[in-house]
Amino acid sequence: MGDPQIYVRGFPKYTSEEDLKTAFGAYGEIKEIRMIRDYAFIVLTPNIKVFENDDCCGKAVEEMNGKDINDQRVRVEVAGQPK
C-alpha cells in the first residue's frame, strides 16, 4: 500500500502550496502536494510523535473537512475511497 493521501477540493485559485502545508502539516509530514486548479492531492507521512495511534489522513479529513482555507470552505476526503 502506498503512502496515505487526502484529496482537498474547493480552495481559492490563489492558494499556495505553503498555505496547504500550513493547514495540513499538523496531521503528518507532507511528502508531496500535487495541485491542479482548485483541488490538490496531499501525500502525508504519519507524524509518529503526535499521532502514534491515529490515522493521519482520517484525522485530517475529520478536522479539516468543511473548514476555511483562505476564506473559502474546502472539502477534504481520503483519496481513493468511494463516496
Short mmCIF file of the C-alpha atoms (twelve columns), coordinates in Angstrom:
data_MODEL
# 
_entry.id   MODEL 
# 
loop_
_atom_site.group_PDB 
_atom_site.id 
_atom_site.type_symbol 
_atom_site.label_atom_id 
_atom_site.label_alt_id 
_atom_site.label_comp_id 
_atom_site.label_asym_id 
_atom_site.label_seq_id 
_atom_site.Cartn_x 
_atom_site.Cartn_y 
_atom_site.Cartn_z 
_atom_site.pdbx_PDB_model_num 
ATOM 1  C CA . MET A 1  0.000   0.000  0.000   1 
ATOM 2  C CA . GLY A 2  1.286   3.492  -0.840  1 
ATOM 3  C CA . ASP A 3  1.530   6.500  1.384   1 
ATOM 4  C CA . PRO A 4  -1.762  7.864  2.741   1 
ATOM 5  C CA . GLN A 5  -3.273  10.621 0.618   1 
ATOM 6  C CA . ILE A 6  -6.022  13.148 1.060   1 
ATOM 7  C CA . TYR A 7  -7.958  14.987 -1.613  1 
ATOM 8  C CA . VAL A 8  -8.695  18.669 -0.995  1 
ATOM 9  C CA . ARG A 9  -11.185 20.499 -3.181  1 
ATOM 10 C CA . GLY A 10 -12.625 23.985 -3.303  1 
ATOM 11 C CA . PHE A 11 -9.809  26.240 -2.134  1 
ATOM 12 C CA . PRO A 12 -9.274  29.575 -3.940  1 
ATOM 13 C CA . LYS A 13 -7.055  29.566 -7.026  1 
ATOM 14 C CA . TYR A 14 -4.527  31.854 -5.334  1 
ATOM 15 C CA . THR A 15 -3.875  29.276 -2.590  1 
ATOM 16 C CA . SER A 16 -0.213  28.258 -2.485  1 
ATOM 17 C CA . GLU A 17 1.477   25.002 -1.554  1 
ATOM 18 C CA . GLU A 18 2.706   26.793 1.575   1 
ATOM 19 C CA . ASP A 19 -0.916  27.569 2.550   1 
ATOM 20 C CA . LEU A 20 -1.763  23.867 2.279   1 
ATOM 21 C CA . LYS A 21 1.363   22.862 4.202   1 
ATOM 22 C CA . THR A 22 0.365   25.250 6.976   1 
ATOM 23 C CA . ALA A 23 -3.214  23.935 7.070   1 
ATOM 24 C CA . PHE A 24 -2.383  20.211 6.946   1 
ATOM 25 C CA . GLY A 25 1.128   19.957 8.414   1 
ATOM 26 C CA . ALA A 26 -0.152  19.207 11.911  1 
ATOM 27 C CA . TYR A 27 -1.571  15.871 10.699  1 
ATOM 28 C CA . GLY A 28 1.715   14.432 9.487   1 
ATOM 29 C CA . GLU A 29 4.789   15.192 7.450   1 
ATOM 30 C CA . ILE A 30 3.757   16.325 3.982   1 
ATOM 31 C CA . LYS A 31 5.809   14.399 1.436   1 
ATOM 32 C CA . GLU A 32 4.145   15.753 -1.689  1 
ATOM 33 C CA . ILE A 33 1.463   18.185 -2.821  1 
ATOM 34 C CA . ARG A 34 0.052   17.929 -6.333  1 
ATOM 35 C CA . MET A 35 -2.063  20.999 -7.075  1 
ATOM 36 C CA . ILE A 36 -4.337  21.089 -10.122 1 
ATOM 37 C CA . ARG A 37 -6.533  24.195 -10.403 1 
ATOM 38 C CA . ASP A 38 -8.781  24.210 -7.331  1 
ATOM 39 C CA . TYR A 39 -8.016  20.757 -5.957  1 
ATOM 40 C CA . ALA A 40 -4.960  19.005 -4.623  1 
ATOM 41 C CA . PHE A 41 -3.691  15.608 -3.568  1 
ATOM 42 C CA . ILE A 42 -1.600  15.751 -0.419  1 
ATOM 43 C CA . VAL A 43 0.610   12.799 0.489   1 
ATOM 44 C CA . LEU A 44 1.133   12.550 4.250   1 
ATOM 45 C CA . THR A 45 3.512   10.506 6.340   1 
ATOM 46 C CA . PRO A 46 2.085   9.983  9.824   1 
ATOM 47 C CA . ASN A 47 3.728   12.194 12.432  1 
ATOM 48 C CA . ILE A 48 4.725   9.458  14.877  1 
ATOM 49 C CA . LYS A 49 5.491   11.901 17.706  1 
ATOM 50 C CA . VAL A 50 1.956   13.295 17.690  1 
ATOM 51 C CA . PHE A 51 -0.243  10.694 16.039  1 
ATOM 52 C CA . GLU A 52 1.319   7.416  17.074  1 
ATOM 53 C CA . ASN A 53 -2.060  5.639  17.290  1 
ATOM 54 C CA . ASP A 54 -4.094  7.709  14.841  1 
ATOM 55 C CA . ASP A 55 -4.586  7.530  11.103  1 
ATOM 56 C CA . CYS A 56 -3.185  10.863 9.929   1 
ATOM 57 C CA . CYS A 57 -5.451  11.092 6.901   1 
ATOM 58 C CA . GLY A 58 -8.592  10.219 8.843   1 
ATOM 59 C CA . LYS A 59 -7.806  12.865 11.422  1 
ATOM 60 C CA . ALA A 60 -7.072  15.467 8.739   1 
ATOM 61 C CA . VAL A 61 -10.363 14.697 6.981   1 
ATOM 62 C CA . GLU A 62 -12.340 14.745 10.229  1 
ATOM 63 C CA . GLU A 63 -10.924 18.063 11.391  1 
ATOM 64 C CA . MET A 64 -10.414 19.941 8.100   1 
ATOM 65 C CA . ASN A 65 -13.465 18.958 6.015   1 
ATOM 66 C CA . GLY A 66 -15.754 21.989 5.866   1 
ATOM 67 C CA . LYS A 67 -13.130 24.369 7.272   1 
ATOM 68 C CA . ASP A 68 -11.973 27.531 5.533   1 
ATOM 69 C CA . ILE A 69 -8.655  27.896 3.748   1 
ATOM 70 C CA . ASN A 70 -8.044  31.449 2.565   1 
ATOM 71 C CA . ASP A 71 -11.642 32.358 3.437   1 
ATOM 72 C CA . GLN A 72 -13.199 29.601 1.346   1 
ATOM 73 C CA . ARG A 73 -14.751 26.365 2.623   1 
ATOM 74 C CA . VAL A 74 -12.982 23.214 1.434   1 
ATOM 75 C CA . ARG A 75 -13.942 19.565 1.065   1 
ATOM 76 C CA . VAL A 76 -11.399 17.041 2.293   1 
ATOM 77 C CA . GLU A 77 -11.577 13.285 1.608   1 
ATOM 78 C CA . VAL A 78 -9.252  10.310 1.863   1 
ATOM 79 C CA . ALA A 79 -8.043  9.753  -1.708  1 
ATOM 80 C CA . GLY A 80 -9.222  6.586  -3.407  1 
ATOM 81 C CA . GLN A 81 -12.229 5.937  -1.175  1 
ATOM 82 C CA . PRO A 82 -15.687 5.585  -2.683  1 
ATOM 83 C CA . LYS A 83 -18.023 8.490  -1.986  1 
# 
